[in-house]
Amino acid sequence: MKTLKIIASIAVGATAGLVAGYLTAPNSGKKTRKKIVGEIDSQFKSLEEGLNNKMSELKKDYNKQLNQVTDNGKYALNKAKEMASVN
């Protein structure tokens, strides 16, 4: 969750900086608005890509841990069955 906050903070900061830069640039209002919209779209796409990558990593880690726990459970169950059949 901390990583997502960092990514979001960077995206918001970068967007705010770009907007401030465009608003102080010597362009026409229409041109400036078009640049702002384009940059915001770009920032959102970048943020979405970063979040999708992070979710993919989290899913892989979750599945890896789930498989490990399942394997450990199966191993423990088999050992318990062996011990029960020996007695």
N, CA, C and O atoms as CSV, one atom per row, in Angstrom:
chain,resi,resn,atom,element,x,y,z
A,1,MET,N,N,0.822,-1.188,0.000
A,1,MET,CA,C,0.000,0.000,0.000
A,1,MET,C,C,0.867,1.252,0.000
A,1,MET,O,O,0.506,2.271,-0.589
A,2,LYS,N,N,2.021,1.163,0.673
A,2,LYS,CA,C,2.917,2.307,0.733
A,2,LYS,C,C,3.424,2.669,-0.662
A,2,LYS,O,O,3.547,3.848,-0.993
A,3,THR,N,N,3.717,1.661,-1.475
A,3,THR,CA,C,4.206,1.896,-2.828
A,3,THR,C,C,3.156,2.607,-3.669
A,3,THR,O,O,3.481,3.494,-4.457
A,4,LEU,N,N,1.900,2.218,-3.500
A,4,LEU,CA,C,0.824,2.859,-4.260
A,4,LEU,C,C,0.702,4.331,-3.879
A,4,LEU,O,O,0.454,5.175,-4.739
A,5,LYS,N,N,0.875,4.644,-2.592
A,5,LYS,CA,C,0.815,6.038,-2.143
A,5,LYS,C,C,1.957,6.844,-2.743
A,5,LYS,O,O,1.780,7.999,-3.131
A,6,ILE,N,N,3.128,6.226,-2.814
A,6,ILE,CA,C,4.283,6.916,-3.384
A,6,ILE,C,C,4.052,7.186,-4.871
A,6,ILE,O,O,4.305,8.288,-5.357
A,7,ILE,N,N,3.571,6.171,-5.586
A,7,ILE,CA,C,3.305,6.337,-7.024
A,7,ILE,C,C,2.265,7.424,-7.248
A,7,ILE,O,O,2.431,8.277,-8.120
A,8,ALA,N,N,1.192,7.394,-6.464
A,8,ALA,CA,C,0.142,8.393,-6.610
A,8,ALA,C,C,0.667,9.786,-6.281
A,8,ALA,O,O,0.335,10.750,-6.971
A,9,SER,N,N,1.478,9.903,-5.242
A,9,SER,CA,C,2.032,11.200,-4.853
A,9,SER,C,C,2.932,11.769,-5.953
A,9,SER,O,O,2.877,12.960,-6.258
A,10,ILE,N,N,3.748,10.914,-6.535
A,10,ILE,CA,C,4.626,11.363,-7.622
A,10,ILE,C,C,3.802,11.826,-8.814
A,10,ILE,O,O,4.094,12.859,-9.417
A,11,ALA,N,N,2.770,11.056,-9.151
A,11,ALA,CA,C,1.919,11.417,-10.294
A,11,ALA,C,C,1.208,12.742,-10.055
A,11,ALA,O,O,1.150,13.591,-10.945
A,12,VAL,N,N,0.667,12.918,-8.854
A,12,VAL,CA,C,-0.038,14.165,-8.538
A,12,VAL,C,C,0.939,15.336,-8.550
A,12,VAL,O,O,0.626,16.401,-9.082
A,13,GLY,N,N,2.116,15.144,-7.968
A,13,GLY,CA,C,3.113,16.209,-7.947
A,13,GLY,C,C,3.576,16.602,-9.335
A,13,GLY,O,O,3.696,17.786,-9.652
A,14,ALA,N,N,3.837,15.591,-10.166
A,14,ALA,CA,C,4.271,15.869,-11.534
A,14,ALA,C,C,3.182,16.592,-12.315
A,14,ALA,O,O,3.461,17.534,-13.057
A,15,THR,N,N,1.953,16.154,-12.146
A,15,THR,CA,C,0.838,16.801,-12.845
A,15,THR,C,C,0.675,18.243,-12.388
A,15,THR,O,O,0.489,19.139,-13.211
A,16,ALA,N,N,0.744,18.470,-11.090
A,16,ALA,CA,C,0.613,19.836,-10.559
A,16,ALA,C,C,1.736,20.728,-11.096
A,16,ALA,O,O,1.498,21.879,-11.461
A,17,GLY,N,N,2.949,20.196,-11.142
A,17,GLY,CA,C,4.067,20.971,-11.673
A,17,GLY,C,C,3.887,21.308,-13.141
A,17,GLY,O,O,4.164,22.431,-13.564
A,18,LEU,N,N,3.425,20.343,-13.915
A,18,LEU,CA,C,3.201,20.581,-15.345
A,18,LEU,C,C,2.088,21.605,-15.560
A,18,LEU,O,O,2.206,22.491,-16.407
A,19,VAL,N,N,1.021,21.479,-14.797
A,19,VAL,CA,C,-0.092,22.431,-14.926
A,19,VAL,C,C,0.389,23.835,-14.583
A,19,VAL,O,O,0.087,24.790,-15.299
A,20,ALA,N,N,1.135,23.963,-13.490
A,20,ALA,CA,C,1.647,25.277,-13.101
A,20,ALA,C,C,2.560,25.840,-14.190
A,20,ALA,O,O,2.502,27.028,-14.505
A,21,GLY,N,N,3.398,24.982,-14.757
A,21,GLY,CA,C,4.277,25.421,-15.835
A,21,GLY,C,C,3.517,25.870,-17.062
A,21,GLY,O,O,3.862,26.878,-17.679
A,22,TYR,N,N,2.498,25.137,-17.412
A,22,TYR,CA,C,1.708,25.504,-18.589
A,22,TYR,C,C,0.906,26.779,-18.358
A,22,TYR,O,O,0.738,27.588,-19.270
A,23,LEU,N,N,0.417,26.954,-17.146
A,23,LEU,CA,C,-0.377,28.148,-16.864
A,23,LEU,C,C,0.471,29.420,-16.881
A,23,LEU,O,O,-0.041,30.509,-17.139
A,24,THR,N,N,1.746,29.280,-16.612
A,24,THR,CA,C,2.622,30.448,-16.633
A,24,THR,C,C,3.338,30.603,-17.971
A,24,THR,O,O,4.059,31.582,-18.168
A,25,ALA,N,N,3.159,29.676,-18.879
A,25,ALA,CA,C,3.799,29.752,-20.195
A,25,ALA,C,C,3.066,30.756,-21.077
A,25,ALA,O,O,1.862,30.961,-20.923
A,26,PRO,N,N,3.791,31.378,-21.996
A,26,PRO,CA,C,3.183,32.401,-22.868
A,26,PRO,C,C,2.468,31.797,-24.080
A,26,PRO,O,O,2.844,32.075,-25.219
A,27,ASN,N,N,1.459,30.988,-23.851
A,27,ASN,CA,C,0.663,30.410,-24.939
A,27,ASN,C,C,-0.774,30.897,-24.827
A,27,ASN,O,O,-1.180,31.470,-23.815
A,28,SER,N,N,-1.530,30.656,-25.888
A,28,SER,CA,C,-2.942,31.018,-25.844
A,28,SER,C,C,-3.677,30.076,-24.895
A,28,SER,O,O,-3.193,28.983,-24.601
A,29,GLY,N,N,-4.834,30.498,-24.421
A,29,GLY,CA,C,-5.621,29.682,-23.491
A,29,GLY,C,C,-6.001,28.339,-24.082
A,29,GLY,O,O,-5.916,27.314,-23.406
A,30,LYS,N,N,-6.417,28.336,-25.329
A,30,LYS,CA,C,-6.837,27.089,-25.975
A,30,LYS,C,C,-5.664,26.123,-26.087
A,30,LYS,O,O,-5.803,24.930,-25.817
A,31,LYS,N,N,-4.523,26.640,-26.480
A,31,LYS,CA,C,-3.331,25.806,-26.622
A,31,LYS,C,C,-2.888,25.270,-25.259
A,31,LYS,O,O,-2.509,24.106,-25.127
A,32,THR,N,N,-2.942,26.126,-24.269
A,32,THR,CA,C,-2.544,25.725,-22.916
A,32,THR,C,C,-3.472,24.642,-22.380
A,32,THR,O,O,-3.005,23.650,-21.822
A,33,ARG,N,N,-4.776,24.819,-22.544
A,33,ARG,CA,C,-5.735,23.814,-22.078
A,33,ARG,C,C,-5.507,22.476,-22.776
A,33,ARG,O,O,-5.587,21.418,-22.152
A,34,LYS,N,N,-5.222,22.534,-24.071
A,34,LYS,CA,C,-4.977,21.306,-24.822
A,34,LYS,C,C,-3.738,20.589,-24.286
A,34,LYS,O,O,-3.744,19.365,-24.155
A,35,LYS,N,N,-2.681,21.332,-23.975
A,35,LYS,CA,C,-1.471,20.739,-23.415
A,35,LYS,C,C,-1.749,20.138,-22.039
A,35,LYS,O,O,-1.279,19.045,-21.723
A,36,ILE,N,N,-2.518,20.862,-21.224
A,36,ILE,CA,C,-2.837,20.377,-19.877
A,36,ILE,C,C,-3.609,19.065,-19.958
A,36,ILE,O,O,-3.285,18.109,-19.253
A,37,VAL,N,N,-4.614,19.014,-20.800
A,37,VAL,CA,C,-5.418,17.801,-20.948
A,37,VAL,C,C,-4.548,16.649,-21.444
A,37,VAL,O,O,-4.670,15.519,-20.970
A,38,GLY,N,N,-3.677,16.941,-22.395
A,38,GLY,CA,C,-2.791,15.900,-22.917
A,38,GLY,C,C,-1.846,15.372,-21.841
A,38,GLY,O,O,-1.622,14.165,-21.750
A,39,GLU,N,N,-1.296,16.258,-21.036
A,39,GLU,CA,C,-0.387,15.833,-19.966
A,39,GLU,C,C,-1.127,15.063,-18.872
A,39,GLU,O,O,-0.615,14.072,-18.350
A,40,ILE,N,N,-2.309,15.514,-18.534
A,40,ILE,CA,C,-3.094,14.799,-17.520
A,40,ILE,C,C,-3.425,13.393,-18.010
A,40,ILE,O,O,-3.317,12.427,-17.255
A,41,ASP,N,N,-3.823,13.282,-19.261
A,41,ASP,CA,C,-4.090,11.956,-19.829
A,41,ASP,C,C,-2.843,11.082,-19.789
A,41,ASP,O,O,-2.910,9.903,-19.443
A,42,SER,N,N,-1.719,11.665,-20.144
A,42,SER,CA,C,-0.460,10.922,-20.116
A,42,SER,C,C,-0.107,10.472,-18.704
A,42,SER,O,O,0.329,9.339,-18.500
A,43,GLN,N,N,-0.295,11.360,-17.728
A,43,GLN,CA,C,0.007,11.021,-16.336
A,43,GLN,C,C,-0.921,9.917,-15.828
A,43,GLN,O,O,-0.478,9.009,-15.126
A,44,PHE,N,N,-2.191,9.992,-16.176
A,44,PHE,CA,C,-3.134,8.954,-15.746
A,44,PHE,C,C,-2.796,7.606,-16.378
A,44,PHE,O,O,-2.880,6.571,-15.717
A,45,LYS,N,N,-2.420,7.616,-17.639
A,45,LYS,CA,C,-2.027,6.369,-18.300
A,45,LYS,C,C,-0.790,5.780,-17.636
A,45,LYS,O,O,-0.701,4.571,-17.422
A,46,SER,N,N,0.158,6.645,-17.314
A,46,SER,CA,C,1.376,6.195,-16.639
A,46,SER,C,C,1.049,5.625,-15.261
A,46,SER,O,O,1.575,4.584,-14.869
A,47,LEU,N,N,0.187,6.310,-14.539
A,47,LEU,CA,C,-0.225,5.840,-13.217
A,47,LEU,C,C,-0.963,4.513,-13.322
A,47,LEU,O,O,-0.723,3.599,-12.533
A,48,GLU,N,N,-1.860,4.409,-14.294
A,48,GLU,CA,C,-2.606,3.167,-14.490
A,48,GLU,C,C,-1.671,2.005,-14.827
A,48,GLU,O,O,-1.849,0.893,-14.330
A,49,GLU,N,N,-0.689,2.268,-15.661
A,49,GLU,CA,C,0.274,1.229,-16.026
A,49,GLU,C,C,1.077,0.788,-14.798
A,49,GLU,O,O,1.299,-0.404,-14.585
A,50,GLY,N,N,1.506,1.760,-13.999
A,50,GLY,CA,C,2.246,1.436,-12.777
A,50,GLY,C,C,1.414,0.628,-11.802
A,50,GLY,O,O,1.907,-0.324,-11.196
A,51,LEU,N,N,0.150,1.005,-11.647
A,51,LEU,CA,C,-0.735,0.275,-10.741
A,51,LEU,C,C,-1.012,-1.137,-11.255
A,51,LEU,O,O,-1.056,-2.089,-10.476
A,52,ASN,N,N,-1.196,-1.267,-12.560
A,52,ASN,CA,C,-1.421,-2.595,-13.143
A,52,ASN,C,C,-0.198,-3.491,-12.952
A,52,ASN,O,O,-0.332,-4.675,-12.643
A,53,ASN,N,N,0.988,-2.922,-13.136
A,53,ASN,CA,C,2.211,-3.693,-12.920
A,53,ASN,C,C,2.330,-4.124,-11.466
A,53,ASN,O,O,2.695,-5.264,-11.179
A,54,LYS,N,N,2.022,-3.215,-10.553
A,54,LYS,CA,C,2.112,-3.541,-9.130
A,54,LYS,C,C,1.088,-4.612,-8.765
A,54,LYS,O,O,1.402,-5.529,-8.006
A,55,MET,N,N,-0.134,-4.510,-9.295
A,55,MET,CA,C,-1.154,-5.531,-9.030
A,55,MET,C,C,-0.713,-6.883,-9.569
A,55,MET,O,O,-0.946,-7.909,-8.930
A,56,SER,N,N,-0.084,-6.898,-10.725
A,56,SER,CA,C,0.406,-8.146,-11.299
A,56,SER,C,C,1.469,-8.763,-10.395
A,56,SER,O,O,1.465,-9.972,-10.161
A,57,GLU,N,N,2.378,-7.934,-9.887
A,57,GLU,CA,C,3.399,-8.431,-8.966
A,57,GLU,C,C,2.764,-8.981,-7.693
A,57,GLU,O,O,3.155,-10.040,-7.201
A,58,LEU,N,N,1.791,-8.259,-7.168
A,58,LEU,CA,C,1.126,-8.699,-5.943
A,58,LEU,C,C,0.401,-10.021,-6.154
A,58,LEU,O,O,0.435,-10.890,-5.283
A,59,LYS,N,N,-0.254,-10.181,-7.302
A,59,LYS,CA,C,-0.947,-11.435,-7.606
A,59,LYS,C,C,0.039,-12.596,-7.695
A,59,LYS,O,O,-0.232,-13.688,-7.195
A,60,LYS,N,N,1.185,-12.355,-8.335
A,60,LYS,CA,C,2.201,-13.406,-8.439
A,60,LYS,C,C,2.705,-13.799,-7.055
A,60,LYS,O,O,2.829,-14.984,-6.745
A,61,ASP,N,N,2.997,-12.794,-6.221
A,61,ASP,CA,C,3.471,-13.073,-4.860
A,61,ASP,C,C,2.412,-13.827,-4.058
A,61,ASP,O,O,2.726,-14.771,-3.332
A,62,TYR,N,N,1.153,-13.402,-4.194
A,62,TYR,CA,C,0.057,-14.060,-3.479
A,62,TYR,C,C,-0.053,-15.524,-3.897
A,62,TYR,O,O,-0.149,-16.411,-3.049
A,63,ASN,N,N,-0.039,-15.771,-5.198
A,63,ASN,CA,C,-0.154,-17.146,-5.698
A,63,ASN,C,C,1.030,-17.999,-5.270
A,63,ASN,O,O,0.869,-19.174,-4.939
A,64,LYS,N,N,2.218,-17.408,-5.277
A,64,LYS,CA,C,3.407,-18.131,-4.842
A,64,LYS,C,C,3.279,-18.529,-3.371
A,64,LYS,O,O,3.559,-19.672,-3.009
A,65,GLN,N,N,2.861,-17.596,-2.532
A,65,GLN,CA,C,2.701,-17.891,-1.108
A,65,GLN,C,C,1.563,-18.884,-0.873
A,65,GLN,O,O,1.672,-19.765,-0.020
A,66,LEU,N,N,0.482,-18.743,-1.621
A,66,LEU,CA,C,-0.640,-19.672,-1.490
A,66,LEU,C,C,-0.205,-21.087,-1.850
A,66,LEU,O,O,-0.553,-22.041,-1.154
A,67,ASN,N,N,0.549,-21.227,-2.929
A,67,ASN,CA,C,1.052,-22.549,-3.328
A,67,ASN,C,C,1.982,-23.122,-2.271
A,67,ASN,O,O,1.941,-24.318,-1.981
A,68,GLN,N,N,2.816,-22.272,-1.701
A,68,GLN,CA,C,3.733,-22.737,-0.664
A,68,GLN,C,C,2.968,-23.211,0.573
A,68,GLN,O,O,3.294,-24.255,1.137
A,69,VAL,N,N,1.970,-22.462,0.993
A,69,VAL,CA,C,1.162,-22.853,2.151
A,69,VAL,C,C,0.408,-24.150,1.849
A,69,VAL,O,O,0.317,-25.030,2.705
A,70,THR,N,N,-0.126,-24.267,0.646
A,70,THR,CA,C,-0.846,-25.475,0.251
A,70,THR,C,C,0.086,-26.683,0.263
A,70,THR,O,O,-0.264,-27.750,0.767
A,71,ASP,N,N,1.277,-26.496,-0.301
A,71,ASP,CA,C,2.254,-27.603,-0.304
A,71,ASP,C,C,2.645,-27.996,1.116
A,71,ASP,O,O,2.747,-29.183,1.426
A,72,ASN,N,N,2.862,-27.014,1.972
A,72,ASN,CA,C,3.216,-27.304,3.366
A,72,ASN,C,C,2.072,-28.037,4.080
A,72,ASN,O,O,2.308,-28.948,4.874
A,73,GLY,N,N,0.846,-27.633,3.790
A,73,GLY,CA,C,-0.315,-28.294,4.389
A,73,GLY,C,C,-0.436,-29.736,3.928
A,73,GLY,O,O,-0.703,-30.631,4.730
A,74,LYS,N,N,-0.239,-29.958,2.638
A,74,LYS,CA,C,-0.292,-31.326,2.109
A,74,LYS,C,C,0.800,-32.181,2.726
A,74,LYS,O,O,0.562,-33.332,3.089
A,75,TYR,N,N,1.986,-31.628,2.844
A,75,TYR,CA,C,3.101,-32.355,3.450
A,75,TYR,C,C,2.776,-32.723,4.896
A,75,TYR,O,O,2.993,-33.859,5.317
A,76,ALA,N,N,2.254,-31.757,5.652
A,76,ALA,CA,C,1.911,-32.012,7.051
A,76,ALA,C,C,0.806,-33.057,7.161
A,76,ALA,O,O,0.854,-33.915,8.043
A,77,LEU,N,N,-0.175,-32.997,6.288
A,77,LEU,CA,C,-1.274,-33.970,6.294
A,77,LEU,C,C,-0.752,-35.375,5.984
A,77,LEU,O,O,-1.139,-36.344,6.636
A,78,ASN,N,N,0.119,-35.477,4.993
A,78,ASN,CA,C,0.702,-36.782,4.655
A,78,ASN,C,C,1.528,-37.339,5.812
A,78,ASN,O,O,1.470,-38.535,6.098
A,79,LYS,N,N,2.292,-36.481,6.472
A,79,LYS,CA,C,3.085,-36.920,7.622
A,79,LYS,C,C,2.170,-37.397,8.754
A,79,LYS,O,O,2.454,-38.401,9.408
A,80,ALA,N,N,1.079,-36.674,8.978
A,80,ALA,CA,C,0.137,-37.071,10.027
A,80,ALA,C,C,-0.503,-38.422,9.692
A,80,ALA,O,O,-0.685,-39.256,10.578
A,81,LYS,N,N,-0.844,-38.641,8.417
A,81,LYS,CA,C,-1.408,-39.916,7.997
A,81,LYS,C,C,-0.404,-41.037,8.188
A,81,LYS,O,O,-0.762,-42.126,8.637
A,82,GLU,N,N,0.858,-40.776,7.848
A,82,GLU,CA,C,1.908,-41.794,8.041
A,82,GLU,C,C,2.056,-42.146,9.505
A,82,GLU,O,O,2.163,-43.318,9.865
A,83,MET,N,N,2.061,-41.130,10.345
A,83,MET,CA,C,2.215,-41.367,11.779
A,83,MET,C,C,1.016,-42.131,12.341
A,83,MET,O,O,1.169,-42.988,13.211
A,84,ALA,N,N,-0.171,-41.815,11.836
A,84,ALA,CA,C,-1.384,-42.487,12.301
A,84,ALA,C,C,-1.403,-43.951,11.855
A,84,ALA,O,O,-1.872,-44.818,12.592
A,85,SER,N,N,-0.895,-44.225,10.657
A,85,SER,CA,C,-0.908,-45.603,10.158
A,85,SER,C,C,0.183,-46.447,10.807
A,85,SER,O,O,0.040,-47.668,10.869
A,86,VAL,N,N,1.260,-45.850,11.290
A,86,VAL,CA,C,2.322,-46.583,11.954
A,86,VAL,C,C,1.864,-47.069,13.313
A,86,VAL,O,O,2.224,-48.170,13.731
A,87,ASN,N,N,1.090,-46.279,13.996
A,87,ASN,CA,C,0.632,-46.636,15.356
A,87,ASN,C,C,-0.425,-47.623,15.253
A,87,ASN,O,O,-0.958,-48.067,16.270
